[in-house]
Amino acid sequence: MASGAPRPHGDPGLQPERTALAWGRTMLALVTASAFFLRWLPTYGPPILMLPAVSGAAALAIYLTQRRRYRARSHGLAGESIEADLSAVLWTAFAGVVLGALGVVVVVTG
Amino acid sequence: MTNSEHPPGTAAPPPRGRLAERLLPGGEEPDPRFTLANERTFLAWIRTSLALLAGGIALEAFTSGLFIEPVRKGLAIILLLMGMMLSGGAAMRWLRVERSMRNKAPLPLPFFVPLLAGAGALTAAVVLVFVLLR
C-alpha cells in the first residue's frame, strides 16, 4: 500500500468508508427484502405490497443520502468532530418497526 | 436553553439540533470514530431485524405443507415481532451507547443478545421436531 494517509480525512482506519459501506449493505438488504416480499404476492395478495413499498422507500432514502453522508463524515473526521446522525438512526429503526407491524397485519388477516 | 457547560477557555461545541439536545443531553462529543462504530453496530442489528422480518413472511407463505395453521401463523408472528423489537431495540441501544460515550460511562449490556439467541434456538427446535415427526 502506498505510504501516507488516505484522503481526504487522513484516517488510516477508513472509518467513513466503512460506515458508508455499512449503510450500503443495509440498503442492499432492504432491496433484497423488498424483492422477497414481492415474491409472496401470489400467496398474500395485494396487501403484501405495503411491505415492499416501505422497504423500497427506505432503501431509496439511503441511496439518495449516501454521498452527502460520506462527504459530511469524511470532512467531519478531518476536523475530529462528527455529530451523531440521530434522524437517520430513528428513521431506519422506524422503517423496521413499521415493516414488522405491517407483516403481522398481513399474516393475521391473510 | 443554554449550552454553557463547557469549561472556560475551551472552544464552544458546534451548535446541535434540537432533537439531539433533547435525546443526547449533556456530556461532550465522543471520539468521532466511536460514533461511527456505534452507527455501524446499529446497522448490523437492522440487517438482522430485516432477516427476521423476511423469514417471518416466508415462513407463513412457505410452510403450508409442513405446519398446521396455528403453529405456522404463531411462528411467523413470533419472528415478525422479534424483528420489530430488534429494530426498535437497536435504536434504543444506539441511543444508550451514545449517551454513555458522551458521559464517559461504561457501555450498557446488550440485553437482547441472550433473548435473540434463546428465541433462535427455540424456533430451530420447533422446526426440527416438526421435520422429524412429519
gemmi code that builds the backbone of each chain (N, CA, C; Angstrom):
import gemmi

chains = {
    "A": [
        ("MET", (0.838, -1.194, 0.000), (0.000, 0.000, 0.000), (0.873, 1.245, 0.000)),
        ("ALA", (0.441, 2.267, -0.675), (1.231, 3.493, -0.742), (1.356, 4.106, 0.645)),
        ("SER", (2.472, 4.755, 0.886), (2.638, 5.400, 2.190), (1.782, 6.657, 2.231)),
        ("GLY", (1.561, 7.135, 3.436), (0.727, 8.326, 3.590), (-0.706, 7.932, 3.838)),
        ("ALA", (-1.418, 8.810, 4.480), (-2.787, 8.515, 4.877), (-3.739, 8.714, 3.714)),
        ("PRO", (-4.825, 7.951, 3.717), (-5.808, 8.141, 2.653), (-6.490, 9.494, 2.766)),
        ("ARG", (-6.930, 10.034, 1.674), (-7.585, 11.334, 1.644), (-9.089, 11.149, 1.631)),
        ("PRO", (-9.887, 12.151, 1.999), (-9.469, 13.471, 2.453), (-9.370, 13.572, 3.968)),
        ("HIS", (-9.698, 12.486, 4.676), (-9.819, 12.638, 6.130), (-8.558, 12.203, 6.871)),
        ("GLY", (-7.680, 11.436, 6.209), (-6.438, 11.059, 6.861), (-6.594, 9.998, 7.924)),
        ("ASP", (-7.714, 9.305, 7.969), (-7.908, 8.278, 8.987), (-7.458, 6.933, 8.439)),
        ("PRO", (-6.387, 6.342, 8.995), (-5.903, 5.073, 8.442), (-6.896, 3.931, 8.647)),
        ("GLY", (-7.823, 4.086, 9.592), (-8.823, 3.034, 9.821), (-9.998, 3.111, 8.859)),
        ("LEU", (-10.004, 4.100, 7.971), (-11.056, 4.255, 6.948), (-12.472, 4.197, 7.541)),
        ("GLN", (-12.660, 4.844, 8.674), (-13.963, 4.805, 9.343), (-15.110, 5.334, 8.475)),
        ("PRO", (-14.940, 6.482, 7.790), (-16.075, 6.959, 6.966), (-16.425, 5.977, 5.856)),
        ("GLU", (-15.393, 5.362, 5.252), (-15.651, 4.393, 4.187), (-16.412, 3.187, 4.745)),
        ("ARG", (-15.953, 2.687, 5.893), (-16.604, 1.502, 6.454), (-18.044, 1.795, 6.833)),
        ("THR", (-18.268, 3.016, 7.336), (-19.640, 3.357, 7.719), (-20.518, 3.522, 6.484)),
        ("ALA", (-19.954, 4.134, 5.428), (-20.728, 4.269, 4.187), (-21.062, 2.887, 3.621)),
        ("LEU", (-20.096, 1.954, 3.712), (-20.355, 0.597, 3.221), (-21.422, -0.102, 4.056)),
        ("ALA", (-21.421, 0.167, 5.363), (-22.448, -0.443, 6.221), (-23.837, 0.059, 5.823)),
        ("TRP", (-23.945, 1.343, 5.505), (-25.227, 1.867, 5.008), (-25.570, 1.229, 3.672)),
        ("GLY", (-24.550, 1.049, 2.819), (-24.785, 0.419, 1.528), (-25.284, -1.010, 1.671)),
        ("ARG", (-24.684, -1.755, 2.605), (-25.154, -3.127, 2.856), (-26.591, -3.123, 3.342)),
        ("THR", (-26.891, -2.169, 4.210), (-28.256, -2.104, 4.729), (-29.232, -1.789, 3.605)),
        ("MET", (-28.822, -0.888, 2.703), (-29.663, -0.563, 1.556), (-29.906, -1.805, 0.697)),
        ("LEU", (-28.839, -2.568, 0.444), (-28.996, -3.789, -0.350), (-29.898, -4.795, 0.364)),
        ("ALA", (-29.755, -4.878, 1.688), (-30.616, -5.792, 2.445), (-32.079, -5.369, 2.307)),
        ("LEU", (-32.319, -4.072, 2.289), (-33.697, -3.577, 2.116), (-34.224, -3.905, 0.726)),
        ("VAL", (-33.361, -3.765, -0.291), (-33.776, -4.105, -1.657), (-34.089, -5.601, -1.747)),
        ("THR", (-33.202, -6.415, -1.153), (-33.428, -7.860, -1.146), (-34.737, -8.197, -0.442)),
        ("ALA", (-34.960, -7.561, 0.706), (-36.195, -7.816, 1.445), (-37.403, -7.401, 0.603)),
        ("SER", (-37.289, -6.281, -0.131), (-38.401, -5.842, -0.986), (-38.728, -6.907, -2.025)),
        ("ALA", (-37.675, -7.427, -2.686), (-37.876, -8.474, -3.694), (-38.503, -9.713, -3.055)),
        ("PHE", (-38.031, -10.008, -1.859), (-38.511, -11.165, -1.121), (-39.998, -11.021, -0.778)),
        ("PHE", (-40.398, -9.835, -0.327), (-41.809, -9.587, -0.011), (-42.660, -9.721, -1.279)),
        ("LEU", (-42.153, -9.163, -2.391), (-42.880, -9.232, -3.661), (-43.071, -10.674, -4.109)),
        ("ARG", (-42.088, -11.509, -3.786), (-42.130, -12.923, -4.169), (-43.411, -13.588, -3.654)),
        ("TRP", (-43.920, -13.127, -2.523), (-45.078, -13.766, -1.907), (-46.382, -13.074, -2.241)),
        ("LEU", (-46.343, -12.219, -3.263), (-47.575, -11.563, -3.714), (-48.670, -12.571, -4.076)),
        ("PRO", (-48.324, -13.681, -4.799), (-49.389, -14.647, -5.136), (-50.024, -15.279, -3.898)),
        ("THR", (-49.261, -15.429, -2.828), (-49.787, -16.057, -1.619), (-50.664, -15.102, -0.822)),
        ("TYR", (-50.186, -13.872, -0.628), (-50.861, -12.953, 0.279), (-51.825, -12.008, -0.429)),
        ("GLY", (-51.612, -11.805, -1.746), (-52.439, -10.830, -2.453), (-51.941, -9.407, -2.236)),
        ("PRO", (-52.690, -8.424, -2.765), (-52.242, -7.025, -2.768), (-51.808, -6.446, -1.421)),
        ("PRO", (-52.371, -6.855, -0.267), (-51.933, -6.208, 0.981), (-50.431, -6.310, 1.233)),
        ("ILE", (-49.800, -7.376, 0.716), (-48.356, -7.536, 0.958), (-47.570, -6.410, 0.305)),
        ("LEU", (-48.166, -5.714, -0.677), (-47.448, -4.644, -1.381), (-47.066, -3.493, -0.454)),
        ("MET", (-47.751, -3.380, 0.704), (-47.378, -2.336, 1.660), (-45.939, -2.520, 2.127)),
        ("LEU", (-45.515, -3.793, 2.250), (-44.163, -4.040, 2.781), (-43.056, -3.596, 1.824)),
        ("PRO", (-43.075, -4.065, 0.547), (-42.015, -3.567, -0.340), (-42.082, -2.066, -0.558)),
        ("ALA", (-43.278, -1.460, -0.400), (-43.345, -0.001, -0.519), (-42.505, 0.654, 0.573)),
        ("VAL", (-42.637, 0.150, 1.812), (-41.874, 0.733, 2.924), (-40.387, 0.432, 2.791)),
        ("SER", (-40.057, -0.859, 2.533), (-38.630, -1.207, 2.473), (-37.968, -0.556, 1.256)),
        ("GLY", (-38.716, -0.468, 0.143), (-38.161, 0.186, -1.041), (-37.920, 1.667, -0.803)),
        ("ALA", (-38.861, 2.322, -0.115), (-38.694, 3.749, 0.172), (-37.485, 3.965, 1.086)),
        ("ALA", (-37.315, 3.081, 2.072), (-36.164, 3.218, 2.974), (-34.858, 3.042, 2.201)),
        ("ALA", (-34.838, 2.032, 1.300), (-33.626, 1.810, 0.500), (-33.326, 3.036, -0.365)),
        ("LEU", (-34.366, 3.605, -0.967), (-34.174, 4.775, -1.830), (-33.649, 5.954, -1.012)),
        ("ALA", (-34.204, 6.127, 0.194), (-33.755, 7.236, 1.046), (-32.275, 7.099, 1.373)),
        ("ILE", (-31.829, 5.862, 1.668), (-30.402, 5.658, 1.957), (-29.580, 5.969, 0.711)),
        ("TYR", (-30.049, 5.448, -0.437), (-29.308, 5.662, -1.686), (-29.109, 7.152, -1.964)),
        ("LEU", (-30.181, 7.919, -1.768), (-30.121, 9.344, -2.109), (-29.278, 10.152, -1.126)),
        ("THR", (-29.035, 9.618, 0.082), (-28.276, 10.398, 1.066), (-26.844, 9.889, 1.238)),
        ("GLN", (-26.469, 8.813, 0.544), (-25.156, 8.205, 0.746), (-24.009, 9.193, 0.514)),
        ("ARG", (-24.052, 9.877, -0.607), (-22.971, 10.768, -0.996), (-22.795, 11.882, 0.045)),
        ("ARG", (-23.936, 12.487, 0.405), (-23.895, 13.588, 1.361), (-23.365, 13.103, 2.716)),
        ("ARG", (-23.824, 11.900, 3.099), (-23.410, 11.366, 4.392), (-21.895, 11.111, 4.403)),
        ("TYR", (-21.402, 10.466, 3.330), (-19.970, 10.184, 3.287), (-19.162, 11.478, 3.322)),
        ("ARG", (-19.627, 12.452, 2.553), (-18.907, 13.727, 2.496), (-18.856, 14.381, 3.882)),
        ("ALA", (-20.008, 14.439, 4.559), (-20.056, 15.060, 5.887), (-19.142, 14.335, 6.855)),
        ("ARG", (-19.151, 12.998, 6.790), (-18.355, 12.230, 7.732), (-16.863, 12.362, 7.458)),
        ("SER", (-16.469, 12.300, 6.182), (-15.029, 12.336, 5.930), (-14.475, 13.726, 6.252)),
        ("HIS", (-15.269, 14.774, 5.976), (-14.799, 16.104, 6.362), (-14.859, 16.280, 7.875)),
        ("GLY", (-15.906, 15.698, 8.493), (-16.031, 15.790, 9.949), (-14.864, 15.127, 10.653)),
        ("LEU", (-14.448, 13.964, 10.137), (-13.346, 13.247, 10.769), (-12.045, 14.034, 10.605)),
        ("ALA", (-11.906, 14.710, 9.469), (-10.713, 15.531, 9.273), (-10.634, 16.597, 10.360)),
        ("GLY", (-11.793, 17.115, 10.790), (-11.824, 18.111, 11.861), (-12.098, 17.505, 13.223)),
        ("GLU", (-12.029, 16.155, 13.323), (-12.224, 15.435, 14.577), (-13.571, 15.732, 15.233)),
        ("SER", (-14.595, 15.987, 14.439), (-15.909, 16.238, 15.037), (-17.005, 15.733, 14.109)),
        ("ILE", (-17.742, 14.731, 14.577), (-18.867, 14.204, 13.810), (-20.082, 14.194, 14.709)),
        ("GLU", (-21.158, 14.797, 14.222), (-22.378, 14.780, 15.015), (-23.101, 13.452, 14.790)),
        ("ALA", (-23.593, 12.857, 15.882), (-24.330, 11.607, 15.760), (-25.561, 11.834, 14.880)),
        ("ASP", (-25.776, 10.920, 13.918), (-26.867, 11.111, 12.957), (-28.172, 10.542, 13.526)),
        ("LEU", (-28.741, 11.313, 14.434), (-29.918, 10.872, 15.162), (-31.088, 10.566, 14.234)),
        ("SER", (-31.359, 11.463, 13.284), (-32.563, 11.280, 12.473), (-32.440, 10.066, 11.556)),
        ("ALA", (-31.237, 9.823, 11.012), (-31.070, 8.642, 10.151), (-31.333, 7.374, 10.941)),
        ("VAL", (-30.801, 7.324, 12.183), (-30.997, 6.137, 13.028), (-32.481, 5.955, 13.342)),
        ("LEU", (-33.135, 7.034, 13.748), (-34.540, 6.912, 14.148), (-35.423, 6.531, 12.961)),
        ("TRP", (-35.160, 7.109, 11.789), (-35.978, 6.785, 10.607), (-35.793, 5.320, 10.201)),
        ("THR", (-34.518, 4.858, 10.238), (-34.249, 3.474, 9.837), (-34.943, 2.500, 10.778)),
        ("ALA", (-34.831, 2.769, 12.089), (-35.475, 1.884, 13.063), (-36.995, 1.935, 12.905)),
        ("PHE", (-37.518, 3.134, 12.638), (-38.960, 3.284, 12.440), (-39.423, 2.437, 11.255)),
        ("ALA", (-38.642, 2.452, 10.166), (-38.997, 1.637, 8.998), (-39.069, 0.163, 9.375)),
        ("GLY", (-38.103, -0.296, 10.193), (-38.110, -1.695, 10.622), (-39.339, -2.030, 11.449)),
        ("VAL", (-39.701, -1.133, 12.366), (-40.871, -1.366, 13.217), (-42.150, -1.388, 12.369)),
        ("VAL", (-42.262, -0.451, 11.425), (-43.448, -0.406, 10.558), (-43.543, -1.674, 9.710)),
        ("LEU", (-42.389, -2.127, 9.174), (-42.389, -3.358, 8.379), (-42.905, -4.531, 9.205)),
        ("GLY", (-42.430, -4.622, 10.449), (-42.872, -5.714, 11.317), (-44.370, -5.638, 11.584)),
        ("ALA", (-44.859, -4.438, 11.881), (-46.286, -4.278, 12.182), (-47.136, -4.639, 10.963)),
        ("LEU", (-46.724, -4.162, 9.777), (-47.461, -4.493, 8.553), (-47.414, -5.998, 8.294)),
        ("GLY", (-46.246, -6.594, 8.566), (-46.116, -8.035, 8.380), (-47.089, -8.801, 9.259)),
        ("VAL", (-47.205, -8.382, 10.533), (-48.145, -9.046, 11.444), (-49.568, -8.908, 10.910)),
        ("VAL", (-49.930, -7.701, 10.442), (-51.272, -7.486, 9.903), (-51.525, -8.420, 8.719)),
        ("VAL", (-50.539, -8.500, 7.828), (-50.698, -9.332, 6.626), (-50.841, -10.813, 6.997)),
        ("VAL", (-50.033, -11.265, 7.975), (-50.077, -12.681, 8.363), (-51.402, -12.996, 9.072)),
        ("VAL", (-51.842, -12.089, 9.950), (-53.057, -12.348, 10.713), (-54.283, -12.336, 9.805)),
        ("THR", (-54.347, -11.395, 8.870), (-55.533, -11.280, 8.021), (-55.451, -12.183, 6.792)),
        ("GLY", (-54.228, -12.621, 6.435), (-54.059, -13.372, 5.188), (-54.440, -14.839, 5.308)),
    ],
    "B": [
        ("MET", (-32.868, 27.641, 26.214), (-31.971, 26.555, 26.614), (-30.514, 27.000, 26.416)),
        ("THR", (-29.741, 27.026, 27.457), (-28.351, 27.444, 27.303), (-27.461, 26.228, 27.162)),
        ("ASN", (-26.336, 26.446, 26.560), (-25.416, 25.350, 26.355), (-24.046, 25.805, 26.782)),
        ("SER", (-23.896, 26.107, 28.075), (-22.648, 26.706, 28.544), (-21.971, 25.794, 29.551)),
        ("GLU", (-22.059, 24.456, 29.312), (-21.463, 23.535, 30.271), (-19.965, 23.369, 30.065)),
        ("HIS", (-19.509, 23.763, 28.883), (-18.089, 23.525, 28.603), (-17.240, 24.446, 29.464)),
        ("PRO", (-16.102, 23.955, 29.940), (-15.259, 24.766, 30.821), (-14.724, 25.983, 30.089)),
        ("PRO", (-14.482, 27.079, 30.840), (-13.975, 28.286, 30.192), (-12.600, 28.035, 29.605)),
        ("GLY", (-12.334, 28.693, 28.522), (-11.025, 28.535, 27.895), (-11.038, 27.531, 26.763)),
        ("THR", (-12.075, 26.683, 26.693), (-12.158, 25.753, 25.577), (-13.147, 26.294, 24.553)),
        ("ALA", (-13.014, 25.803, 23.341), (-13.907, 26.277, 22.284), (-15.322, 25.768, 22.556)),
        ("ALA", (-16.308, 26.586, 22.253), (-17.701, 26.162, 22.408), (-17.986, 25.058, 21.406)),
        ("PRO", (-18.709, 23.995, 21.823), (-19.048, 22.946, 20.854), (-19.950, 23.512, 19.768)),
        ("PRO", (-19.878, 22.941, 18.571), (-20.730, 23.447, 17.493), (-22.198, 23.249, 17.862)),
        ("PRO", (-23.074, 24.115, 17.382), (-24.492, 24.005, 17.733), (-25.071, 22.684, 17.237)),
        ("ARG", (-25.977, 22.109, 18.036), (-26.575, 20.835, 17.665), (-28.059, 21.025, 17.453)),
        ("GLY", (-28.667, 20.041, 16.801), (-30.093, 20.109, 16.554), (-30.882, 20.016, 17.850)),
        ("ARG", (-32.144, 20.439, 17.783), (-32.967, 20.438, 18.987), (-33.242, 19.016, 19.474)),
        ("LEU", (-33.477, 18.112, 18.513), (-33.728, 16.710, 18.870), (-32.498, 16.103, 19.534)),
        ("ALA", (-31.318, 16.424, 18.990), (-30.075, 15.910, 19.566), (-29.892, 16.437, 20.985)),
        ("GLU", (-30.215, 17.721, 21.206), (-30.095, 18.288, 22.549), (-31.015, 17.568, 23.524)),
        ("ARG", (-32.191, 17.171, 23.020), (-33.151, 16.522, 23.914), (-32.806, 15.070, 24.196)),
        ("LEU", (-32.444, 14.332, 23.140), (-32.226, 12.895, 23.310), (-30.799, 12.553, 23.718)),
        ("LEU", (-29.865, 13.418, 23.403), (-28.470, 13.165, 23.774), (-27.948, 14.357, 24.562)),
        ("PRO", (-28.507, 14.573, 25.769), (-28.124, 15.787, 26.505), (-26.798, 15.600, 27.237)),
        ("GLY", (-26.168, 16.724, 27.549), (-25.003, 16.738, 28.420), (-23.788, 16.052, 27.846)),
        ("GLY", (-22.773, 15.906, 28.687), (-21.545, 15.258, 28.265), (-20.836, 16.039, 27.183)),
        ("GLU", (-19.886, 15.363, 26.550), (-19.186, 16.017, 25.446), (-19.105, 15.056, 24.276)),
        ("GLU", (-18.870, 15.633, 23.095), (-18.823, 14.817, 21.887), (-17.772, 13.718, 22.040)),
        ("PRO", (-18.143, 12.449, 21.831), (-17.136, 11.385, 21.897), (-16.224, 11.417, 20.671)),
        ("ASP", (-15.189, 10.601, 20.713), (-14.331, 10.423, 19.543), (-15.226, 10.104, 18.341)),
        ("PRO", (-15.076, 10.840, 17.235), (-15.956, 10.595, 16.086), (-15.908, 9.154, 15.588)),
        ("ARG", (-14.772, 8.477, 15.804), (-14.671, 7.070, 15.373), (-15.640, 6.192, 16.161)),
        ("PHE", (-15.828, 6.528, 17.453), (-16.748, 5.748, 18.282), (-18.180, 5.952, 17.816)),
        ("THR", (-18.492, 7.198, 17.459), (-19.840, 7.488, 16.964), (-20.121, 6.673, 15.703)),
        ("LEU", (-19.129, 6.621, 14.803), (-19.313, 5.853, 13.564), (-19.417, 4.358, 13.854)),
        ("ALA", (-18.602, 3.866, 14.806), (-18.658, 2.435, 15.145), (-20.026, 2.090, 15.725)),
        ("ASN", (-20.554, 2.964, 16.554), (-21.881, 2.743, 17.146), (-22.939, 2.663, 16.045)),
        ("GLU", (-22.804, 3.529, 15.044), (-23.759, 3.540, 13.931), (-23.662, 2.250, 13.118)),
        ("ARG", (-22.454, 1.745, 12.911), (-22.316, 0.506, 12.144), (-22.924, -0.671, 12.894)),
        ("THR", (-22.751, -0.671, 14.220), (-23.351, -1.746, 15.015), (-24.876, -1.678, 14.923)),
        ("PHE", (-25.408, -0.467, 14.992), (-26.849, -0.279, 14.837), (-27.326, -0.855, 13.498)),
        ("LEU", (-26.574, -0.548, 12.434), (-26.979, -1.018, 11.108), (-26.918, -2.544, 11.011)),
        ("ALA", (-25.935, -3.147, 11.692), (-25.854, -4.618, 11.686), (-27.102, -5.209, 12.348)),
        ("TRP", (-27.576, -4.591, 13.426), (-28.805, -5.058, 14.075), (-30.008, -4.871, 13.159)),
        ("ILE", (-30.019, -3.764, 12.417), (-31.137, -3.525, 11.497), (-31.175, -4.613, 10.425)),
        ("ARG", (-30.015, -5.011, 9.927), (-29.990, -6.068, 8.904), (-30.448, -7.396, 9.494)),
        ("THR", (-30.046, -7.657, 10.752), (-30.537, -8.872, 11.420), (-32.054, -8.824, 11.537)),
        ("SER", (-32.563, -7.666, 11.894), (-34.008, -7.490, 12.018), (-34.707, -7.739, 10.677)),
        ("LEU", (-34.109, -7.239, 9.590), (-34.692, -7.454, 8.257), (-34.738, -8.930, 7.916)),
        ("ALA", (-33.681, -9.668, 8.302), (-33.664, -11.105, 8.033), (-34.809, -11.790, 8.774)),
        ("LEU", (-35.062, -11.366, 10.020), (-36.155, -11.956, 10.791), (-37.500, -11.626, 10.150)),
        ("LEU", (-37.656, -10.375, 9.682), (-38.914, -9.974, 9.062), (-39.159, -10.773, 7.781)),
        ("ALA", (-38.113, -10.869, 6.940), (-38.258, -11.638, 5.700), (-38.538, -13.099, 6.018)),
        ("GLY", (-37.864, -13.621, 7.068), (-38.088, -15.002, 7.472), (-39.518, -15.219, 7.944)),
        ("GLY", (-40.056, -14.285, 8.686), (-41.427, -14.412, 9.183), (-42.438, -14.477, 8.051)),
        ("ILE", (-42.257, -13.586, 7.073), (-43.168, -13.564, 5.928), (-43.044, -14.857, 5.122)),
        ("ALA", (-41.796, -15.316, 4.945), (-41.581, -16.531, 4.149), (-42.130, -17.757, 4.866)),
        ("LEU", (-41.952, -17.806, 6.184), (-42.396, -18.965, 6.959), (-43.888, -19.176, 6.786)),
        ("GLU", (-44.635, -18.093, 6.857), (-46.085, -18.186, 6.716), (-46.461, -18.653, 5.315)),
        ("ALA", (-45.753, -18.153, 4.295), (-46.124, -18.471, 2.922), (-45.592, -19.832, 2.484)),
        ("PHE", (-44.494, -20.250, 3.079), (-43.661, -21.312, 2.543), (-44.008, -22.666, 3.122)),
        ("THR", (-44.538, -22.692, 4.347), (-44.589, -23.944, 5.090), (-46.009, -24.458, 5.260)),
        ("SER", (-46.888, -24.132, 4.318), (-48.272, -24.557, 4.490), (-48.390, -26.081, 4.485)),
        ("GLY", (-47.420, -26.795, 3.844), (-47.485, -28.240, 3.830), (-46.860, -28.882, 5.056)),
        ("LEU", (-46.181, -28.076, 5.859), (-45.398, -28.616, 6.973), (-46.110, -28.420, 8.305)),
        ("PHE", (-46.615, -27.228, 8.535), (-47.207, -26.902, 9.829), (-48.720, -26.765, 9.714)),
        ("ILE", (-49.403, -27.099, 10.821), (-50.820, -26.741, 10.896), (-50.909, -25.223, 11.074)),
        ("GLU", (-52.070, -24.654, 10.702), (-52.150, -23.199, 10.600), (-51.769, -22.437, 11.873)),
        ("PRO", (-52.279, -22.838, 13.065), (-51.929, -22.037, 14.248), (-50.422, -21.993, 14.516)),
        ("VAL", (-49.742, -23.148, 14.319), (-48.293, -23.183, 14.548), (-47.595, -22.274, 13.551)),
        ("ARG", (-48.039, -22.391, 12.291), (-47.414, -21.608, 11.219), (-47.569, -20.120, 11.489)),
        ("LYS", (-48.811, -19.704, 11.735), (-49.046, -18.273, 11.975), (-48.346, -17.813, 13.245)),
        ("GLY", (-48.375, -18.686, 14.276), (-47.724, -18.323, 15.544), (-46.237, -18.079, 15.362)),
        ("LEU", (-45.567, -19.017, 14.673), (-44.119, -18.859, 14.461), (-43.826, -17.621, 13.619)),
        ("ALA", (-44.651, -17.408, 12.569), (-44.434, -16.245, 11.711), (-44.559, -14.963, 12.529)),
        ("ILE", (-45.583, -14.910, 13.394), (-45.794, -13.697, 14.178), (-44.674, -13.508, 15.196)),
        ("ILE", (-44.178, -14.632, 15.776), (-43.043, -14.508, 16.707), (-41.843, -13.896, 15.985)),
        ("LEU", (-41.554, -14.408, 14.787), (-40.410, -13.874, 14.038), (-40.608, -12.398, 13.710)),
        ("LEU", (-41.840, -12.050, 13.276), (-42.102, -10.655, 12.916), (-41.999, -9.742, 14.141)),
        ("LEU", (-42.534, -10.196, 15.271), (-42.450, -9.380, 16.485), (-40.996, -9.230, 16.935)),
        ("MET", (-40.225, -10.330, 16.796), (-38.812, -10.223, 17.162), (-38.082, -9.243, 16.252)),
        ("GLY", (-38.415, -9.273, 14.965), (-37.809, -8.317, 14.040), (-38.143, -6.888, 14.418)),
        ("MET", (-39.416, -6.673, 14.786), (-39.850, -5.342, 15.224), (-39.096, -4.895, 16.468)),
        ("MET", (-39.043, -5.801, 17.464), (-38.356, -5.468, 18.713), (-36.885, -5.160, 18.455)),
        ("LEU", (-36.303, -5.920, 17.541), (-34.887, -5.734, 17.249), (-34.641, -4.369, 16.600)),
        ("SER", (-35.529, -3.963, 15.691), (-35.375, -2.648, 15.068), (-35.497, -1.537, 16.107)),
        ("GLY", (-36.570, -1.600, 16.906), (-36.753, -0.589, 17.944), (-35.644, -0.651, 18.980)),
        ("GLY", (-35.292, -1.890, 19.385), (-34.249, -2.066, 20.391), (-32.897, -1.581, 19.892)),
        ("ALA", (-32.633, -1.740, 18.590), (-31.354, -1.277, 18.037), (-31.230, 0.230, 18.183)),
        ("ALA", (-32.331, 0.947, 17.935), (-32.295, 2.406, 18.086), (-32.121, 2.790, 19.555)),
        ("MET", (-32.842, 2.079, 20.457), (-32.702, 2.362, 21.884), (-31.254, 2.143, 22.331)),
        ("ARG", (-30.686, 1.027, 21.870), (-29.321, 0.715, 22.275), (-28.344, 1.740, 21.710)),
        ("TRP", (-28.557, 2.123, 20.468), (-27.699, 3.146, 19.862), (-27.714, 4.414, 20.721)),
        ("LEU", (-28.922, 4.807, 21.156), (-29.060, 5.998, 21.994), (-28.328, 5.835, 23.321)),
        ("ARG", (-28.533, 4.658, 23.968), (-27.912, 4.451, 25.278), (-26.389, 4.421, 25.172)),
        ("VAL", (-25.875, 3.770, 24.102), (-24.421, 3.733, 23.913), (-23.896, 5.136, 23.647)),
        ("GLU", (-24.615, 5.898, 22.821), (-24.179, 7.259, 22.505), (-24.155, 8.118, 23.782)),
        ("ARG", (-25.195, 7.949, 24.620), (-25.227, 8.697, 25.899), (-24.068, 8.297, 26.790)),
        ("SER", (-23.826, 6.983, 26.904), (-22.723, 6.524, 27.750), (-21.401, 7.105, 27.266)),
        ("MET", (-21.212, 7.121, 25.947), (-19.943, 7.615, 25.424), (-19.803, 9.110, 25.678)),
        ("ARG", (-20.916, 9.844, 25.591), (-20.862, 11.289, 25.859), (-20.443, 11.544, 27.298)),
        ("ASN", (-20.905, 10.668, 28.203), (-20.623, 10.878, 29.627), (-19.475, 10.025, 30.123)),
        ("LYS", (-18.774, 9.383, 29.186), (-17.628, 8.540, 29.534), (-18.012, 7.483, 30.566)),
        ("ALA", (-19.200, 6.932, 30.451), (-19.686, 5.890, 31.352), (-19.485, 4.535, 30.684)),
        ("PRO", (-19.541, 3.437, 31.462), (-19.434, 2.108, 30.844), (-20.582, 1.876, 29.866)),
        ("LEU", (-20.327, 1.121, 28.824), (-21.376, 0.852, 27.838), (-22.409, -0.106, 28.424)),
        ("PRO", (-23.689, 0.079, 28.092), (-24.729, -0.827, 28.599), (-24.580, -2.219, 27.992)),
        ("LEU", (-25.074, -3.226, 28.726), (-25.038, -4.593, 28.202), (-26.133, -4.755, 27.152)),
        ("PRO", (-25.859, -5.525, 26.093), (-26.892, -5.750, 25.071), (-27.891, -6.796, 25.553)),
        ("PHE", (-29.023, -6.316, 26.112), (-29.952, -7.262, 26.737), (-30.611, -8.169, 25.710)),
        ("PHE", (-30.669, -7.745, 24.429), (-31.366, -8.630, 23.502), (-30.489, -9.702, 22.865)),
        ("VAL", (-29.217, -9.744, 23.217), (-28.383, -10.833, 22.692), (-28.845, -12.199, 23.231)),
        ("PRO", (-28.972, -12.372, 24.576), (-29.478, -13.673, 25.056), (-30.903, -13.951, 24.598)),
        ("LEU", (-31.715, -12.907, 24.511), (-33.105, -13.071, 24.069), (-33.152, -13.628, 22.645)),
        ("LEU", (-32.359, -13.007, 21.761), (-32.332, -13.422, 20.360), (-31.784, -14.845, 20.233)),
        ("ALA", (-30.722, -15.143, 20.991), (-30.134, -16.482, 20.934), (-31.152, -17.513, 21.404)),
        ("GLY", (-31.848, -17.213, 22.509), (-32.844, -18.143, 23.035), (-33.980, -18.364, 22.061)),
        ("ALA", (-34.491, -17.278, 21.496), (-35.606, -17.397, 20.557), (-35.182, -18.153, 19.305)),
        ("GLY", (-33.957, -17.901, 18.844), (-33.451, -18.614, 17.675), (-33.357, -20.106, 17.931)),
        ("ALA", (-32.829, -20.465, 19.102), (-32.704, -21.886, 19.455), (-34.082, -22.530, 19.565)),
        ("LEU", (-35.020, -21.814, 20.176), (-36.377, -22.341, 20.340), (-37.036, -22.590, 18.977)),
        ("THR", (-36.916, -21.607, 18.084), (-37.512, -21.752, 16.753), (-36.895, -22.934, 16.013)),
        ("ALA", (-35.566, -23.045, 16.094), (-34.892, -24.158, 15.422), (-35.370, -25.495, 15.982)),
        ("ALA", (-35.560, -25.564, 17.318), (-36.016, -26.803, 17.950), (-37.419, -27.173, 17.463)),
        ("VAL", (-38.308, -26.171, 17.389), (-39.675, -26.435, 16.921), (-39.650, -26.962, 15.489)),
        ("VAL", (-38.863, -26.315, 14.643), (-38.776, -26.752, 13.247), (-38.231, -28.175, 13.172)),
        ("LEU", (-37.210, -28.455, 13.974), (-36.602, -29.788, 13.984), (-37.634, -30.851, 14.353)),
        ("VAL", (-38.393, -30.591, 15.424), (-39.402, -31.543, 15.872), (-40.417, -31.800, 14.752)),
        ("PHE", (-40.873, -30.732, 14.109), (-41.879, -30.895, 13.068), (-41.330, -31.649, 11.862)),
        ("VAL", (-40.081, -31.357, 11.507), (-39.488, -32.034, 10.353), (-39.310, -33.523, 10.655)),
        ("LEU", (-38.878, -33.846, 11.890), (-38.651, -35.243, 12.261), (-39.954, -36.028, 12.359)),
        ("LEU", (-41.001, -35.393, 12.891), (-42.258, -36.100, 13.139), (-43.147, -36.186, 11.909)),
        ("ARG", (-42.747, -35.537, 10.878), (-43.615, -35.414, 9.731), (-43.804, -36.760, 9.052)),
    ],
}
model = gemmi.Model(1)
for chain_id, residues in chains.items():
    chain = gemmi.Chain(chain_id)
    for i, (resn, *xyz) in enumerate(residues, 1):
        res = gemmi.Residue()
        res.name, res.seqid = resn, gemmi.SeqId(i, " ")
        for name, pos in zip(("N", "CA", "C"), xyz):
            atom = gemmi.Atom()
            atom.name, atom.element = name, gemmi.Element(name[0])
            atom.pos, atom.b_iso = gemmi.Position(*pos), 0.0
            res.add_atom(atom)
        chain.add_residue(res)
    model.add_chain(chain)
structure = gemmi.Structure()
structure.add_model(model)
structure.setup_entities()
